[in-house]
Amino acid sequence: MNFYDDHHTELQEQFESRDLAEAMEFAIVQSELNDEASRFIEQREFFFLSTVRSDGQPTVSHKGGAPGFVRVIDPSTIVFPSYDGNGMFFSMGNIAATAKIGMLFIDFETPHRVRVHADATVSTNDPLIDEFPGAQLLVRATVTESFINCPRYIVKHQRIEASQYVPDKDGKAPIAAWKKMPDLQPFLRPADQAAIQESGESLTHDEYGELVRRGES
């Protein structure tokens, strides 16, 4: 499969970058992860995951965890967990449907970034899933293309703290705030319903909205 198709080359010709595009492909695009890219990926606490629905509609989501939650098994294989979410399983369902994913790993402090294209599967019984406490599913991705992009447009940020919702070594994490809204509780899994009842906590829509605006949900 070619890296560029006719739609890419048409624009490259229009903007007189065809030769440059070919040179860039030769210089940076690899079919596997090298040692530098592997180390960078395994040091990240988050990445952006793009997936494609069965009708061709793409989407992108943020995936986070403790450093090392994305693991490079070998130069062609990446695995990462799917933790408790909102029950939609949108990204995971897309992977099950089309297998095509994109992964964007960014260090906003340096800044630096690595992009990965892969074919992926999702599983509840992957041999490695028990090594990721709190994981509901494990994604196993076979790398097709990997490359580093120029970081010049990345806005520089400073890290403050890790997310409190990242599962600990036993797979435990705080209850998501939105689960404490009474009108959603009947639809939660029994275990979540029991945890909410035990906590005795409740949030109105307005209270939850304020938490979201403060970045505390």
C-alpha positions, 0 to 999 in steps of 0.5 A: 500500500502506498503512503500517498494516494492520488488525492495527496499527490494532486495537492502536492502538485498544486502547491509544488511540494511533490518532490518534498513530499517524496523526500519526507516519506523517504526520510521519516516514514517507517514500517516499524517503531525504532528504539527512540520512538518506542521509549517515547511512547512508553513514557507518555501518560496519554495519547490521542486515538483516532478510529473509524466507524463502519460507515467511514465516519472517523472520530478521535478520543483522548486515552490516558493512564500511568506512564507505561500504560501503552506498551511496545511489545516489539517493533511492530506491536503496541498494546494498551488498555481500555479502562472504565468509561461512559459505556458507549465503547465508541472507539473500541466498537470502531476498532472491532468494526474496521481495525484502522487506528491512528495514534498521536503521542505528544510531549507538550513540555519538550515539545515532541510528537510521534504518529503511528498508524496501525491495524488493531483488535480488541479483546477481553482475554488477551494474554497480557490483559491481567498485566493492566489492572483495571482494564476492561479490554486490551487493544493490540495494534500492529504498526503499519506506519510510524513517523515523527512530525516537526513540533513547531506548532505545538503549544508548550505546556507544563505538566501539573499532576496526574489524573486521579482517575488512573487505576492504581496497581490493584485496578482501583480508581475513584468513582466518576463524578457523572455516575453520581447524578441520580437520573443516570444511576438506574442505568449503571452496572450493578457494581457501580450502583452499589458503590454509589449507594455505599458512598451516599454521594449525589450530584445535580446536573448543575453541580456536575456542570460546575465540576466540568467547567473547573476541570474536576469531574 
